[in-house]
Amino acid sequence: MQADKQDVLKRLNYIEGHLGGVRKMIEEDKYCVDILRQTYAIRKAIEKLESLLVDSHLHTCVPEGIAEGRGDEIIQELVQLYNLAGNR
């Protein structure tokens, strides 16, 4: 992976911590709005993680793949990612 591994791991730890917090809040029957605030924070953290990974991929793996003659394959992967992101 070309993304800064330490930054990716830090973000994953943050997400895992928040998920554990949400689980605990649900187990303790905390106020729904407070739980939802945490789930929104998790979603934003995941979006930031995805952005970091996509940026890294576009700047490293994509040019390398095209240089290796795998342009069609690379484009298909990007189209699949675009569709997975719900942008279709």
MOQUICOR-V464201 format. One record per pair of residues at least 24 apart in sequence whose C-alpha atoms are under 7 Angstrom apart, sorted by sequence separation. I is the first residue (numbers start at 0). J is the second residue. If there is no record, write none. Layout:
I,J  I,J
This chain:
17,41  14,41  14,44  10,48  7,48  2,51  2,52  2,55  1,55  1,59
